[in-house]
Amino acid sequence: MSIDKSLKKPSGVVRARNVLKRGERILILKEQDRWLEDQSPLGLPKVRVVKAAAGKKKKKKEEEEEEGDEAT
């Protein structure tokens, strides 16, 4: 007997991870200009993980109203 689709776990990680792989950490360090090409990939400095926040649609509406008020 097969398992219903609603009971299966989604594949992959859905939420933000707090641990990055070595390659991901190097990319972030390059973006922040903290990585030297002759540097060893072992013993990398800590990198802060930015968690994606849920979008707030109310602020966009308020900004549009403010722009409309300024135009008149």
Residue, then its C-alpha position, 0 to 999 in steps of 0.5 A: m500500500s502506498i503512502d498518501k502525498s499529504l503524509k509524506k515529508p517534503s524533500g529538502v530543508v524548508r526552514a533556514r539552516n544555522v550551519l553553512k557548508r565550507g563553500e557557502r562560508i567562503l562565498i560569504l567571506k568573499e562578498q564581505d572582502r574578508w577572504l584572501e586567495d592564499q588563505s587556508p580553507l580550514g579554520l574559517p572565521k565565523v559567518r553570521v547567517v541571515k534568516a529570511a523574514a516574512g514579507k510585510k505587505k502593510k508597509k508597502k501600502e503605507e508607502e504608496e499612500e505616502e507617495g500619493d500624498e506627496a505628489t498632490 
